[in-house]
């Protein structure tokens, strides 16, 4: 892809969330709008493709659970999103 429809940032909050194995993926802009049209399984698959491209020499395990948010469709948020502290 051209990068616009790929997850470009993943955040691992493990040291800060009680050592729960949670990885958060972010996608923004027109890619996020396009991605929201997919079902949850398709979004998870896209995230896995992005991770495998980022780490081509690593084995990326399949998630045993995932949660998809659709910030733009939520009338209370309309596309805003949180981001990790720099």
C-alpha positions in Angstrom: 0.0 0.0 0.0 0.9 3.6 -0.1 1.1 3.8 3.7 -2.1 5.8 4.1 -4.1 2.7 4.8 -1.5 1.0 7.0 -1.0 1.2 10.8 2.1 3.3 11.2 2.3 3.4 15.0 1.9 0.7 17.6 2.2 1.5 21.3 3.2 -1.1 24.0 1.9 0.1 27.4 3.1 -3.1 29.2 5.3 -1.3 31.7 2.6 1.2 32.6 -0.6 -0.9 32.6 0.0 -3.5 35.3 2.1 -5.6 32.9 -0.9 -6.6 30.7 0.1 -7.6 27.2 -1.8 -5.0 25.2 -0.5 -3.5 22.0 -2.4 -0.4 20.6 -2.3 0.4 16.9 -3.0 3.8 15.5 -4.0 4.8 12.0 -5.0 8.4 11.1 -6.2 10.7 8.3 -7.8 9.3 5.2 -6.5 5.8 6.0 -8.5 5.8 9.2 -11.7 6.9 7.4 -11.2 4.1 4.9 -10.3 1.5 7.5 -13.5 2.2 9.5 -15.5 0.7 6.6 -13.9 -2.7 7.2 -15.3 -5.2 9.7 -13.3 -5.9 12.9 -11.7 -9.0 11.6 -10.4 -7.1 8.5 -9.0 -4.3 10.7 -7.2 -6.8 12.9 -5.8 -8.5 9.7 -4.6 -5.1 8.5 -2.9 -4.5 11.8 -1.2 -7.8 11.6 0.0 -7.1 8.0 1.5 -3.8 9.2 3.3 -5.5 12.1 4.7 -8.2 9.8 6.0 -5.5 7.4 7.6 -3.6 10.3 9.3 -6.7 11.7 9.9 -9.0 8.7 12.4 -11.2 10.5 10.2 -11.8 13.5 7.4 -14.2 14.2 4.3 -12.1 15.1 1.8 -14.1 17.1 -1.9 -13.9 16.3 -3.8 -11.9 19.0 -6.1 -14.0 21.2 -8.3 -10.9 21.6 -8.7 -7.5 20.1 -10.9 -4.4 20.3 -11.6 -2.0 17.5 -12.7 1.6 18.0 -14.3 3.8 15.4 -13.6 7.3 16.6 -14.9 9.1 13.6 -18.3 7.3 13.7 -18.7 8.0 17.4 -20.9 11.1 17.8 -19.1 12.2 21.0 -15.6 12.1 19.4 -16.0 12.7 15.7 -12.5 11.6 14.9 -10.5 12.8 17.8 -8.1 10.2 19.4 -5.7 9.8 22.3 -2.0 9.4 21.7 0.9 8.2 23.7 2.9 10.7 25.6 6.2 11.7 23.9 
